[in-house]
Amino acid sequence: MKQFIMEQYSVTGMSCAACSARVEKAVSGVQGVTSCSVSLLTNSMGVEGNASPEAIVEAVQNAGYDAALKNKEKEEGARTFSEEEALKDRETPALKRRLVASLGFLLILMYFSMGHMMWGWPLPSYFDNNFVAQGLVQLLLTGIVMVINQKFFVSGFKSLLHRAPNMDALVALGATAAFGYSTFALFAMTDAQVRGDAPAVMAYMHELYFESAAMILALITLGKMLEARSKGKTTDALKGLMNLAPKTATLLREGEEIIVPAFQVKRGDCFVVRPGENIPVDGVVLEGNSAVDESTLTGESIPVDKAAGDRISAGTLNQSGFIRCEAVRVGEDTTLSQIIQMVSDAAATKAPIAKVADKVSGIFVPVVILIAFITTVAWLLAGQGAGFALARGISVLVISCPCALGLATPVAIMVGNGLGARNGILFKTAMSLEETGKTRIVALDKTGTITRGEPRVTDVIPCEGIEGKELLQLACSLEKKSEHPLARAINQKAEEEGIEGEEVTDFKALPGNGLSASLGDSALYGGSYQFINGKAPVSPEMTTRSEQLSEEGKTPLFFARGGSLLGMIAVADVIKEDSPRAIRELRNMGIRVVMLTGDNQRTARAIGVQAGVDEVIAGVLPEGKESVIRELKQKGKVIMVGDGINDAPALTSADIGIAIGAGTDVAIDAADVVLMKSRLSDVPAAVRLSRAALRNIHQNLFWAFIYNIVGIPLAAGLLIGVLGWQLNPMFAAAAMSLSSFSVVTNALRLNFFRMYDSSRDQGNSQEPILPDFPQNRFNNEEKEKKNMEKTLKIEGMMCGHCEAHVKKALEALEGVSQASVSHEAKTAVVTLEGDVSEEALRQAVADQGYEVTGIQ
């Protein structure tokens, strides 16, 4: 299926959810558009498909709004600030100026209309008993307030002309109705005064609603300003990320340092960074050592040591040393820019739960106008005066608030995304933030996700009379010339202990068996039990201990000098420190945890017990992981967590794919959520954040719906006969102003959510871990095909890497569908889908340096 890149547009003229729904409907109807999502929060629109930008902009304009394609220069090294400019809060200052001007004239108006009439405040003698003059002053002041807030009328009546009324249309109709009726009453009052009909003059004086029209506009402007200010805070995290990028870089050209704008740095340029400076682009250290604070990207507060050959990222802080670096990724390719783009794209997408509010918003305003009209007519038919009936209709118009419905979801999504980004958890879409918390099953890849992904020394067991340091030194002397992953683990352990190996001669590596070398007059040997047992006798106690280590998923390596055994060193792919706690937290949240791995059953089972997972599925190929995910999805929503290329199909197949940030680009591209810190503890944190955001959205939607459900009948006067409650249009406007502000403020509470606090997690709804884990799920199918299986007895395999070599060689043979290899059992169980000779099987194993001793 062809994938389309999302293009971002800025949209102007939208004022409420009805506007965004109108724009979305118009653009979705353009030929070639596959998906469209409009964000009222950021005034942006994300469009996927092959439609031309001109056609999309034209559709927006035909709907009564305007749009422009955001600047997306793709030239290498180019950097634009269009998104930063788009997020700049220009609305709040403009609304603040309008509010101050409106309040200035409103206060004078209120003095004339209510201060003098209700409390007898003094007026110039000219106005004594001159009610027409007072009315004319009120008309003039109200007209000024209406001109100041003309945007409501321009936008509102324009939307009516396009037959797509929005919130501004409600405000404009309400204010116009109040102003129009008051003007009519003023003319009638003038006629009555000319005729000398004093009672009629006083009656019409009470029918003036000029102050209501002006107050409605001022209060709505106040609400808009508070809403805009709060909305601006929801994008603080994204703006903070943008501000991390340094504006300049210090390049080295012909031996001289030149300061240039950061966006001019090209791939391959050499640049320097001094202590206290931010790194301008992604690169690799060429010279120097330093500690780099990467908390801006990963949320990890501990600085990371960097030396020659290490990678560095734009926006991180060089704390201690002078480093010379080469630019690797610049402009929009830097990690920081990709994070910004990811968070920005998530803001432009729409969560599934928002569709309910969008559908309501699309018909909300026309329905409210109809209700207001019916309310006015009904009260007139009930015998009430025109002023009373009109007041009820105006109250219905101005209390109704589609904005609260439209903002309920996007503000919570934006705040949740920002909070996640600050903690190194990146949700690519609004849907991924919403759906993550609904999961029932989490499938974890073992290598690199639960474990470190590289062998480490776990046990050093010397024989009697031998010190542990002596054993480690001799092992290091032998292993430091080997390139085997297990040798690197031993050398790393020696380095950590401050032990240096001695120089050996006559070094020989015997594939699948072990190593030999000469140290002085003695011969050193290292390798598997079978290899060493032929060089030096292994005691029954040491044999038993090695079998125990194998049961724990560790690889025991034996070492001997001359004809004497020195001891044993166990190596394993160890579990990350936070993995057991993270898995326990997931289970406490009512989530079943499943471990997927290509390892043999014994190693996988040992890791599963240590990690505390509910189920282990071993011997799974990449395509097998995908089929397991499909099977798990039948039992509930599934999250797949992985880091390698072989995890990409499973990440794509799962309801939500989570990639460990230190993994491959393929895995990150296939995932819905990216963990920058590469810590498994961020998985339960992401689930908690998703659930908190969803709760917040439900609260916002509840408030938005209940506000309108209660407010509209109250404004219409339905409770006058029951409770005697009557709502003045001015109070209706105040309630409407506060509704959107309340929704946005509630969403901002998410900023205080503690996503790593597990104290409020749901109780553990899972069964205890069973002592026996399910066997490889593919074994059931294999048992039905006994006549298609062959078991090879193999000597020389020492670790999981040896297994991988044998497995790859056997599965490369035509007619072999699967090979399950175990170095502990010294077997390879081969599933055949065609005729394969035993000689071919033997030769494939021999080519890898191992020996087949029998085939069953």
DATAKA-V403976 format. One record per backbone hydrogen bond with DSSP energy under -1.0 kcal/mol. NH is the residue of the N-H (numbers start at 1). CO is the residue of the C=O. If there is no record, write none. Layout:
BEGIN
NH_CO / NH_CO
END
This chain:
BEGIN
7_47 / 9_45 / 10_68 / 11_43 / 12_66 / 20_16 / 21_17 / 22_18 / 23_19 / 24_20 / 25_21 / 26_22 / 27_23 / 28_24 / 30_27 / 33_30 / 34_48 / 35_48 / 37_46 / 39_44 / 44_39 / 45_9 / 46_37 / 47_7 / 48_35 / 50_32 / 56_52 / 57_53 / 58_54 / 59_55 / 60_56 / 61_57 / 62_58 / 63_59 / 64_61 / 65_60 / 66_12 / 68_10 / 70_8 / 78_75 / 85_81 / 86_82 / 87_83 / 90_88 / 94_90 / 95_91 / 96_92 / 97_93 / 98_94 / 99_95 / 100_96 / 101_97 / 102_98 / 103_99 / 104_100 / 105_101 / 106_102 / 107_103 / 108_104 / 109_105 / 110_106 / 111_107 / 112_108 / 113_109 / 114_110 / 115_110 / 116_111 / 118_114 / 119_115 / 121_115 / 127_124 / 128_125 / 130_127 / 134_130 / 135_131 / 136_132 / 137_133 / 138_134 / 139_135 / 140_136 / 141_137 / 142_138 / 143_139 / 144_140 / 145_141 / 146_142 / 147_143 / 148_144 / 149_145 / 150_147 / 152_149 / 154_150 / 155_151 / 156_152 / 157_153 / 158_154 / 159_155 / 160_156 / 161_157 / 162_158 / 163_160 / 164_159 / 170_166 / 171_167 / 172_168 / 173_169 / 174_170 / 175_171 / 176_172 / 177_173 / 178_174 / 179_175 / 180_176 / 181_177 / 182_178 / 183_179 / 184_180 / 185_181 / 186_182 / 187_183 / 188_184 / 189_185 / 190_186 / 191_187 / 192_188 / 193_189 / 194_190 / 195_191 / 197_192 / 198_196 / 201_197 / 202_198 / 203_199 / 204_200 / 205_201 / 206_202 / 207_204 / 213_209 / 214_210 / 215_211 / 216_212 / 217_213 / 218_214 / 219_215 / 220_216 / 221_217 / 222_218 / 223_219 / 224_220 / 225_221 / 226_222 / 227_223 / 228_224 / 229_225 / 230_226 / 231_227 / 232_228 / 233_229 / 234_230 / 236_233 / 239_235 / 240_236 / 241_237 / 242_238 / 243_239 / 249_260 / 251_258 / 252_270 / 253_256 / 256_253 / 258_251 / 260_249 / 262_247 / 264_261 / 265_262 / 268_327 / 269_266 / 271_325 / 272_250 / 273_323 / 276_318 / 277_274 / 279_316 / 282_329 / 283_312 / 284_326 / 285_310 / 286_324 / 287_324 / 290_306 / 292_304 / 293_317 / 297_294 / 298_294 / 299_295 / 304_292 / 306_290 / 309_285 / 310_307 / 312_283 / 315_279 / 316_313 / 317_293 / 318_277 / 319_291 / 323_273 / 324_287 / 325_271 / 326_284 / 327_269 / 328_282 / 329_282 / 333_330 / 334_331 / 338_334 / 339_335 / 340_336 / 341_337 / 342_338 / 343_339 / 344_340 / 345_341 / 346_342 / 347_343 / 348_344 / 354_351 / 355_352 / 358_354 / 359_355 / 360_356 / 361_357 / 362_358 / 364_360 / 367_363 / 368_364 / 369_365 / 370_366 / 371_367 / 372_368 / 373_369 / 374_370 / 375_371 / 376_372 / 377_373 / 378_374 / 379_375 / 380_376 / 381_377 / 382_378 / 383_380 / 384_379 / 389_385 / 390_386 / 391_387 / 392_388 / 393_389 / 394_390 / 395_391 / 396_392 / 397_393 / 398_394 / 399_395 / 400_396 / 406_402 / 407_403 / 408_404 / 411_407 / 413_409 / 414_410 / 415_411 / 416_412 / 417_413 / 418_414 / 419_415 / 420_416 / 421_417 / 422_418 / 424_421 / 425_420 / 426_674 / 428_672 / 433_429 / 434_430 / 435_431 / 436_432 / 438_435 / 439_436 / 440_637 / 441_637 / 442_592 / 443_639 / 444_594 / 445_641 / 446_596 / 449_446 / 450_446 / 451_446 / 452_574 / 456_572 / 458_570 / 459_570 / 461_568 / 463_566 / 466_463 / 471_467 / 472_468 / 473_469 / 474_470 / 475_471 / 476_472 / 477_473 / 478_474 / 479_475 / 480_476 / 482_479 / 488_484 / 489_485 / 490_486 / 491_487 / 492_488 / 493_489 / 494_490 / 495_491 / 496_492 / 497_493 / 498_495 / 499_494 / 505_518 / 508_516 / 510_514 / 513_510 / 514_510 / 515_526 / 516_508 / 517_524 / 518_505 / 519_522 / 522_519 / 524_517 / 525_560 / 526_515 / 527_558 / 528_513 / 532_528 / 533_529 / 535_532 / 536_532 / 543_539 / 544_540 / 545_541 / 546_542 / 547_543 / 548_544 / 549_545 / 550_546 / 551_547 / 552_548 / 553_550 / 554_549 / 555_571 / 557_569 / 558_527 / 559_567 / 560_525 / 561_564 / 562_523 / 564_561 / 566_559 / 567_559 / 568_461 / 569_557 / 570_459 / 571_555 / 572_456 / 574_572 / 576_450 / 579_576 / 582_578 / 583_579 / 584_580 / 585_581 / 586_582 / 587_583 / 588_584 / 590_587 / 591_586 / 592_440 / 594_442 / 595_615 / 596_444 / 597_617 / 604_600 / 605_601 / 606_602 / 607_603 / 608_604 / 609_605 / 610_606 / 611_607 / 612_608 / 613_608 / 614_593 / 615_593 / 617_595 / 619_599 / 620_597 / 625_621 / 626_622 / 627_623 / 628_624 / 629_625 / 630_626 / 631_627 / 632_628 / 633_629 / 634_631 / 635_632 / 639_441 / 640_656 / 641_443 / 642_658 / 647_644 / 648_645 / 651_647 / 652_648 / 653_649 / 654_650 / 656_638 / 658_640 / 659_673 / 660_642 / 661_675 / 663_660 / 664_643 / 668_664 / 669_665 / 670_666 / 672_657 / 673_657 / 674_426 / 675_659 / 676_424 / 682_679 / 683_680 / 685_681 / 686_682 / 687_683 / 688_684 / 689_685 / 690_686 / 691_687 / 692_688 / 693_689 / 694_690 / 695_691 / 696_692 / 697_693 / 698_694 / 699_695 / 700_696 / 701_697 / 702_698 / 703_699 / 704_700 / 705_701 / 706_702 / 707_703 / 708_704 / 709_705 / 710_706 / 711_707 / 712_708 / 714_710 / 715_711 / 716_712 / 718_713 / 720_717 / 723_719 / 724_719 / 725_719 / 732_728 / 733_729 / 734_730 / 735_731 / 736_732 / 737_733 / 738_734 / 739_735 / 742_738 / 743_739 / 744_740 / 745_741 / 746_742 / 747_743 / 748_744 / 750_747 / 751_748 / 752_749 / 753_750 / 755_753 / 757_754 / 761_758 / 779_776 / 782_778 / 783_779 / 785_782 / 788_785 / 789_786 / 790_830 / 792_828 / 793_854 / 794_826 / 795_851 / 803_799 / 804_800 / 805_801 / 806_802 / 807_803 / 808_804 / 809_805 / 810_806 / 811_807 / 813_810 / 816_813 / 817_831 / 818_831 / 820_829 / 822_827 / 827_822 / 828_792 / 829_820 / 830_790 / 831_818 / 832_788 / 833_815 / 841_837 / 842_838 / 843_839 / 844_840 / 845_841 / 846_842 / 847_843 / 848_845 / 849_846 / 850_845 / 851_795 / 853_793 / 854_793 / 856_791
END
